[in-house]
Amino acid sequence: MAVGPGSIPYLEASAHPDVGAELLGAIESLYPICRSITGDGVRETLNILKRSVPIELREIPTGTPAFDWTVPREWNIRDAYIKDASGNRVVDFRSLNLHVVNYSIPVKCRLSLQELRPHLHTLPERPDWVPYRTAYYRDDWGFCLTHRQLMAMPEGEYEVCIDSSLQDGHLSYGEILIKGETDDVVLLSAHICHPSLCNDNLSGITLATKIAQTLLPLNLRYSYRFIFAPATIGSIVWLSQNEAIVKHIKHGLVLACLGDAGKSTYKQSRRGNAEIDRAAAVVLRDSKQDHRVDAFLPYGYDERQYCSPGFDLPVGSLMRTPNGRFPEYHTSGDNIAFMDVGSLTDSFVKVLSLIHVLEYNRTYINLNPKCEPQLGRRGVYRALSDRKADGERELALLWVLNQSDGRHSLLDIAERSGISFGALRDAAEVLMDTGLLAEQSRGLDQNAG
């Protein structure tokens, strides 16, 4: 059985009035956790998400090959600080986990400020923000602080401590599979490796979780696979572990940077004209909001792994302001205050509406194809009036009848006509109910009737 009418509303924020506040609450609960590409922070995050959705935790051992990569050593951190001569913590990991360069090796020493400076990272152009830096795949260490903090540090000796470990362990990722009518899969992927950063990391994680929670009770056409994995290495490892099933992925979406106040941006898959690319463009068009559609670029988030030439999966990316294009990106400015409740709601509605298009994009056959049928005596207009009929919806009837020759899907009609996908889908259901239309899958001759 396909999804019932109204189960996935199309671009109706009113159907989810509290979702933005709910997503913000989830972001706030996850914000303090120090995540990385491996370690207990990832596990803690996944275990919190597991309270809402049935996430399966996967653990891949250090040293496991993944194409040209290898699962790295696991990193964990307990504490870190820089103390001045009076024993005061002038930089304190416990107050903000961005203060430590992620993946720093253990350090315990005393250094002069001159010796310490090469290990200190600031943003002179943003003197009140702390940058986010990493030391993946190299043995290094460092601290991040505001430029004002650095300028206030007098010459002298400082006690430096990074209480971390870097040893054989596991890379962790989470996975949810929601079974639909078919084995054809829609993939939704969010990276889970950043520490206290809200837009770049937590907005995608929490929104993907809420989408999964929303889909779980529904009867779905597609199966849905959600991946919560560290960026780059996580998707590479997932692909290396699941080569046998990637052939089932028919559509995919990477979710990131969905909570800022910028306009929605869709980044196309490598193919550029995959159904997910076309569906996203129609959803953004139908929203009647300012938006942008960017061509594929082999830089960004995990779409570049899913779209690598050896896989070439139809996976795009939905964002608001893309990575690197907002000043707060990879800084302490990407905090709770940067999140916009209305934007979180809108992003959720757009992702759900994109799923609506994928679920309902069918091809139909007009059972009365010789000239226009008499719609009034069949009660078509009355039936449509129950669905908030307007001029667009009446025109949608004519477009669906005209284009339903077994060769044009509803998405094709939406692109050609400029009419919203939701109006076309409503029209198709009314025409089906009145016996004027049939799904192509039923194998009916287009000259029938």
N, C-alpha and C positions, 0 to 999 in steps of 0.2 A: 504494500500500500504506500502511495506517495504521501508526502507531507500534506496534511489537511489544510484547507483554506484558513488563512489568518495565523497559521502556526508560526510563520516567520514573516512578520510585517515588513513592508517595503518602505524604507525611509520614513518611519513614523517614530520620532523621538518620544511622542506622548505615550507610546506603548511601554516605555521603560523610563518612567519619570525619576526613579531614584538611582539609576545605574551609575551615574557620574559620581555621586557621593559615595556609593558603595565601592567603586574602584579607587577613589581617593583614600578611603579608609584602609583598603588592602595595601595600597602603596605605603601609607604611613606605618603599617605594621611590619613591612619588609625592609623599610628604609635603613634601620640601624645595622642590619646584618652585613658583615664583611664577606662579600663573595669574591671569587676568583675563577680561573679556568678549572681549578680542582679544589677539593677541600671541604671542610665541614660546613662552611657558609652556604655552599651549593646544596648540600644535603639538608641543612636546616630549612632553607627556602622551599625546597621540594616537599619536605614533610609538612610545612605549613599549608602549602597548596593542596596537599593530599587530604586535608580536612574538608575540602569543598568538592574535589573531583578525584576519580580513581587513577591517580598517577602511578605508573610502574617505575620504580627506581632501577636504573641500570648502572652497573659498576664495571668499568673496563680497566684491567690492571696496567700499571706502569710498564712501559716497554712493548706494549701491544702495537704491532705495525698497523698503520692506516694509510694505505697508498704510499705517498712519499714522506709521510709524517710518522711519528712515534708518540704514543701516549707519554706525557712527561711525568716527572716526579710530582707527588702531591704536596701542595703547600698549605700550611696552616699557621696562624699567628695568634698569640695570646695577649701580647702587650708590646708597646713601643713608645719611646719618648726621647726627648732631648732635655737634659736638666742643666740649669745654669750653676754658677758657683755657689749659690745659696740653696741649691737642691730643689728649686722650683721647676716644674715641667713647663718649659716655654713652647714645646711642641708635644702634643699628647694624642696618641692613637685612640685613647678611650673617649676623647671628646668628639673625634671625627675620624673615621677609618681611612679617609682619603689622605690623611697626613703621612701615611707610609706608602712608599712606592710598592705597588702590588707585586708579590713574588720576591720581595727582598730576602736575601740570605740572612742568617742570624748574625748579629753584631753586638759586641759588648766591649766598649773602649772609652778612652778619654781623648778628645781632640781639641786643638785650638780652632777658633772660628775660621781661620784661613784654611786649615786642613779639612774642615767640615764643609766649606762652601761648595766644592764640586759635587757634593751629594745632596744639595738643597735645591729645590725647584720651586719657582714662583712665577707669577704672571705680572710683570711690571705695569702692563697696560690695564690690568684689572687688579689693583692692589689689595682689594678686600676679598678676593676669591682664592680658593685653594685649587691648584690643578690636580688632575688625575693622571698618574703616570704608572707604567708597568715595566717590569724587568723579566718578562717571559723569555724562556729559552736562553738565558744567560745568567751567570752568577754575579749579581750586582746588588746594590742596596741604595736606599735613599729616602729622603723625607720631602714632603710637599707642604708648603705653608703659604700664608698670605705674604705679599711683598712688604706690607706694613710690619708684620712680625719679624721678617728678616732685617729690616732697617732698624728695628728696635733692639736687636741683639748686639750687645757690646763685645768688643774684642775680649778674649780670655779663653779659658778652658771650659769644655762642656762634656758632660757625661752622656754617652750615646748608647742606647739599648734598643735592639729589635729582637724580641723573644719569639722567633719563628722557627719552623721546621720545614725542611725540603727533603723528602725521602720517598722511597718506593711506596706506592699506595694505589689509588684508583682515580680515574676520571668518571664523574657521575653525570648522568643526564636523566631526565624524566620523559615519559611517553604515555600518551593516552590513545586508545583506539576505540572509537565509537562506531559500531557496525551498522551499516545501512543495508538497503536491498541488494546492493551489488558489492563486488570487491574493488570497484573503481574508487580511488581515494582522492580526497581533498586534503592536502598537507597544510598545516598551519604551524609556523615555527617562530619561536622567540628565544633570544639569547639571554642567558641567566648568569653571566660571569662578572657583571660590574658590581662594585660595592655601593656606597650610598649615592646613587645617581637615579633620579626619578624618571625623567622623560626617556633618556637613553638607557633602557633596561626595564625598569619596573612598570612603565605604562604598557609595554608589550606583554610582559609576563602576566600582569593582572587581567588585561583585556582578553588574552588568549584563554585564561582560566575561566573567565565569565562566559565567553563564547561556548566553551566546552560544557559548562554547567547548563547553559541554555539549550544546547542541542541534545543533551543526554536523554531527556524524556520523549523526544520526538521520533516519529517514524520518518526515516530519511532515505532518500534515493541513493546518495553516495555514502561511503564510509569516510570517517574523518580521523586523521592521525595528527595528534598534537605532539610537537617536539619542544622540550625545554632543555636547551643544551648550551654550554659555553661557546662563545663566538669562535668561528673559524675551526679550531681543533674539534669542537663538539660536533658540528655538522659533518666534518670530514670523517670522524670516527663513526657517526651514525650511518653515513652512506657506506663506509667500508664494512660495517656489520650487517647491512641490510640490502646488499646488491640484488638479492634474489627477489625482493618485493618492490623495488622502485618502479618496475614496469607498470604497477597498478596506479601510480600517481598520475592523475589526469589534470589536476589543477593544484596550484600551491600559492601560499602567501606568507611572506615574512613580515612580522609585526614589530614595529619599533617606533619610538619618538611620536607617540600618539596623544600626548597630554598637553602640549603647549598650545598657545592661542593662534598659531599660524594656520594658514590654509592647508587643506588636505593635498597630499602629493602621492601619486602612484608612480612607481618605477617599474617599467615593463620587464618582462622576462627576456631572456636572450633571443627568443624567437620573435618577439615584438608583436606578433599577431595571434598569439594563443588565445583560447577562449577566456582565460582569466584576465588577459590584457584588455580584451574587448568588453568584458563584463564590468571591469573596474572603471573603464572610461565612461560607460553608460551610467553607472551608479553615480559617479561624480558629476556628470552632466545633469542627471535627473535631480540632484540635490539643489540645483540652482544657486550654488555657492561658488565663490571664487575657488579655483583649484588649479593644479598643474599635473600634467602627465609627462614624465621624463623617459627618455630612451634608456635602454639597458646600458650599464657601465660596469666593467669588471672590477668594481671597487665599492665598498660599502659593507653590507651585512652578509648573512649567510646565503642570500640569493646567488652570490657569485660561486658558491660551492655547488648548490643544486643545479645551477645553470652552466657548470663547467662542461666543456665539449664532450667529455666521456659519458655524461648523463643527459645534458641538455633538457632538463625537466622544465615544464611550463610553470615556473615559480616567479612571481613578481613580488614587490614589496610595497606595503602601504604605510605611510608616515604622515605627519603634518609637516613641520619644518624638517627637512632631511638632516642627517648627521653632518656635523661640521658647518652648518649654515646658520646656527644660532649661537650668540656669544657664550651662552651658558654651557655649551657642549663640552663634556669632559672637564667640568669644573664643579666646585661646590655651589655655584649658582644654579645648577640643575637640582634643586631641592624641592621640598613640599610646596613652598610659596610659588614656585614656577609653574605648578600644575594648575590647569584651568578645568573646573568641573564640567562646564559646558562642552569643552573640547573632548573630554573623556567620553561624555555621553554621545556626542556626535560621531566620534571614531568608532565606538561600539555599534551604533546604528548603521554606519556605513559598512562595517565588516559583515554584520548580520544581513544587510541588504545585498551585499555581493554574494553571500551564500544563497540568499533567496533566488538570485538570478541563475546561479549554477543548478540549484535544485529544480527550478521551474522552466528552464530553457528547453522546451520541447519543439518538435516539428509536427505540424498538423496537416490534415487534408480536408479541404472544403468538400462537403458531401452534396452541395448544390451549386456547382461551379459555373453553370451557364447563366450569366447575368446575375445581378444582385437578387438575393432572396427577399421576400417581403417580411421584414423584421417585425413590423407592428403587430400583425395578426398572430405572431408566435410569442408575443409577450416579452420580446427581447429588451425593449426600452424600459419596460416596467421592472424587469429583473435587474437591469443595469442601474436603475434609480436607487435600488437598495444598496448599491455600492458607491454612493456619492457621485452619481453620474454628472458629467459636465461635457462641454463641447469636445474636449480632448478624448474623453472616454467613448463618446459616440463615434468620433472619427476612428478610434482604435478598432471598433467593430469592423469598419469597412476595410481598414488596412489588414487585419487578420484574415478576413474572408478573401481578400484579393491575393494575398501572398501565400496562403496555405495550400500550396500545390505539392507538398511533400519534399520541397527543395529548400525552403526557407524556415529557419527556426525563429522563435520569438525574439531572440537576440538580433538576428539579421533584420527583422522588421523594426525593432527599436532603433537600430543604427540608421536604417534607410528613412524611416518616417520622422524621426525626432521625437516621437511620442514616448512617454515614460514606460519603462518595462512593467511597472506595476499596473498601469492602465491596460496594457496589452494582455497581460496575464489574466486580469479580471474579465476582459472581453472574451478571451479564449474559453474561460470557464463557463461564461454565460452561453456562448455558442455551442459548447459541448452539451450543456444541460438541455438546450432546445433542439438537439439532434442535427445541427448544421455543421458540426465539426467533429473530427475523430483524430486521435493520435496516429501518426504514421506507423508506429510500431504494431498497430493492429493489422497492418497489411491490407487495408482497404484500397480499392481502385479509385483513383482520383476522379473518375467520371461517374462514380456511384451516385445514386440519388437523382 
